[in-house]
């Protein structure tokens, strides 16, 4: 049964599974084509893109942590116009909706970018990524600019984890179709190789209890706007916890880098597409990721 992950209306977005990759973990759609079945995912969220090209961050970009990783990339991309030229055809061939993650810079750039994405047939929705430490007024203005630019497509807003409680309602009132709770937190860690302190976003299982609490609270405060949970999902049970807390869908981030098929497995399970092992099945007749189609092929005779 299709799942609505945005507010009702002519621009509502429906998906077949409540699972998608988080922005910044899945490229622009072609990186994982040989590693998992895209048709099992609910949607694909692209790498962050800006109206103007952005250069990559200088210096150390990845710092291993005891329970995760810190990453500092600078959000490099070639700019929205070139991204659309290079990937529109790729997105059109993907068997699930494509959500473009748009970095919120200035209100004018956001409005112009939203207008361009609104005319891109291969784009199903826009995810607006708000900067950290943003005021509720600026968050509302940026959301309004995106909504006014994208007249035919829903705008999903990803909240910064530090200010989510303060800005969620103003963003919802500005017309956001859904909220992503939340962007990975920022932190600082020492790179052992260089001895330097590096700032970046923190990914890992310890993010989940924080984001899960925020999803639960915001779902109670704002029951009329769909919430997509994100942060620290490394198992099927992690994803289920978000849905139980009120999220309509989830975004999986760092786990995809380590074990891409886990993303597909979570998507299959939450969409009811995984098969439970039969009691009399031999070890070579079943595996943990077996789906309905493979099950029928093996046991139809």
N, C-alpha and C positions, 0 to 999 in steps of 0.2 A: 504494500500500500504506500503511495507517495507520501512523503513527509514535508510539510510546509515549514521552512526555516525562517521565513520572514512574515511580517504582518499581512493579514488578508488584503486583497485588492487586486487590481489588474496587473500589478507588477510583482505579485507574490512568486517566490521561488520554491519549487518542489523538487525534492531529491528522493532517490530510491533507498539510500542507506544513510544513516545519520553520522557518517564518518568521512572526514576529509583531511588532507595534510594541511599543516599550518603554513602561513606565509614565510618564505625564506628557507624552507626545507625541501622543496620539490622542484626547484628550477622554474622553467616556463612551460613545462608540459612534456618535454621529450626525453628527459634524463632517465626516467625509470620505466620506459616503455617495455624493455626486455626483462624486467624484474618482477612485475606484477600486472594483474589484469585491471585496467582502468575502469572497465564496466562494472566492477564490484564496488567502486567507490561512490560516495554520494556526490562529490564534486571535487574539483581541483582548485586550490588557491595558489596563485602564482607567486613568484618572488616579488618583493617590493619594487615598484617602479615610480619614477618621478617625472614631472613634466619636462624638465631639462635633464640632460645626462649628468650622472654623478660618478665620481672617480672612487676607486676602492680605498680603504683605509691604509695608511702607511704603518710599517712596523709589525710587531707580533699580532696575530689575529685569532689564534686559538690557544687557550690555556686549560689543560686538564685539571679537574677538581676531584676531590675525594668522592663526591657523589654527583658527578655531572661534568659539564664543560662550560667555560666562558668563551664567548665569541664576539669579536669586534671586526666587522666587515666594512662599515661605512656605507652599506646599501648600494654597492656599485650597480649601475645599469646604464644602458645606452640612451635612455629617454623614451617617453611614451610613444612618440611618432615612429621611431625605429622599431621598438618592440612590437607595435601593431603590424608593421610591414613584415617583420621576420616571423611572427608567430600566429597571425590570424588564421592562416591556412592550417597550421598544426592544431590549433584549438578547434577548428571546425571539424576535424576528423576524430576528436576525442569523444568517446561515447558517454560522457557525463558532463554536467554543466561546468563551465570555467568561470571562476571568480577572480578578477584582477585586483591585486592588492595595491592600492594607490597611497603613496606616502603623502600625508597632509603637510604641505609647506605653507604657501600663502593662499588666501582665499581666492585670488584671481587664478592662480595656477590650478587650484583644485577645481574651480568651476570649469575652466577650459578643458582640463583633463576629463572631467565627468562628461562633458558634451561629446568629446571624441569617443569615449568608451560607450556612450549611449548609442552611437551610430555603428558600432562594431557588432556585426551579426553573430560573431562567434563568442561574444562575451555575454554571460548570463546575468552577472551582477558585479557590483563594485564593493570591495572591502576598503574602507578608509582607515588607515593607520594613523592614529593621533600621536603626537610627540609626548614624551614624558614631561612631567611638571607643567602641564598646560592648565590654564585657568578654565573654569566652566564657561565663561563668556567666549573665550577664543575657541573652545571645543564646539560650542553651539554655532558660532559663525562659520567655522570650517564645515561642519555637518550641513548647515543650511546651503552653503555654496555647492556642495556635492549633490545634494538633493535637487536643487534648482537646475543644475547642469544635466543630471541624469533623469530625464522626464519619463523614460520608458523602462528603466531598470531599477531594481531595488538597491539601496545603499546600506551596506552592513558596516557598522563602525566598531573597530577594535580599540578597546579602552586600555590605557596604560594601567598597570597593576597598582601603582601607588596612588592614583587619583580616581580610581573607578567609582567609588561611592559618591564622590562629589560631583562628577560630571555625567553620570549615567542618565539621570532624569533630564537635564538640559539637552543632552544629545537626543534622547528619545522624543522630547517635545519638538526638536528641530526637524523631525521627520525620518530618523533612522529606521530602517526596516527590521533590523535586528542588532544585537550587541554581541561582540566577541569578548569574553572575559577569561583571560586577559592576555596582553602582550607579555613576553618574558621579562622578569625584573632585571634591572641593571645592577651591576656589581663591580668590584675591583678585586683582582687577584695578582699575585706575583708570578711572573713567568720564570721558572727555574733555569731555563736556558740562558736568558739574557739578564736575569736579576731585576728586571724592571716591573713596575706595577702597571697592569693593563686594565682598562675599563671596557666593559662590554655587557652583552646580555647573558643571563645565566639560564642554562637548561639542565634539567635533571629531575629525578623523582621527588625531591624535597619541595619543588614548586607546587606540586599538586595539592597538598592540604591548604595552602594559602588561597590558591585560585578556586578550589572547591568551596571553601567557606564563602568567598565573594559571590560565586554563582548562586549559592543557596540564599544568601541575604538579599541579593538584587532580584532574584526571582520572587521573593516574598514582597519586596517593596514595589516592584514594577511587574505585576503579573500579566500585563497586556502586551509586553514586548518580548519576542523570542530571544533567548540567550543561547549562544554557542560557547561551550566550555572548552578551555584550552590551558594546557600547562601540566607537565609531569606525567603524561599518559604513557605507560610502558607495558600495559597488559589490557586484556579484555575487561577485567574487573575494574581497572582504573577508569575506563571509559564508561562502564555501567554506573559507577559512582556519580559521575557528572549527570547522567540522565536521571538518576534517582533524585538528585538535588535540584532538578528543575530545568536542566538544559535540554533543548530540543535536538542538539547535535553536538559533536565534539571535533576538535582539531588536534591531530597528533603531530608533534614536532620532532624532537631529537631522536626518538626511537626509530624513525624512518631512516636516518643516516646509518644506524647500526644494523638494523634488521628490516629491510624494506617490506618483506612479506608479512611482517607483523601488522602493518597498516591494512593490508588486504584482509588478513585474518580477522582483525577487529571489525572491519566493515562487513565481512561476510556474517560474522556472529551476530552483530547487532541488527542486521537486516534479516536474520533467520535463515541464513544460507549455509551454515556449517552443519555437518552431519555428525551425530554422536556415534561412537563406535558400538557396533553390535556385539553382544556378549559372546557369540561364537565365531567372530571374525579372527582370521589369522593375522599375525603382525604385518605381513606384506600386503594385506587387503585393505588397510586403513591407515590414515595418518591424521595428525591434529588439524591440518588445514583443508581436509577434504570437503569439497562443496557438493551441492545437489547434482550438478551435471556429471562430475566425475563418479559420484556414487551410482548414478543410473547406468553409466557406461560399464562399470565393473560388475554390477549385480543384475543387469537387465536379463541376462541369460538364465 
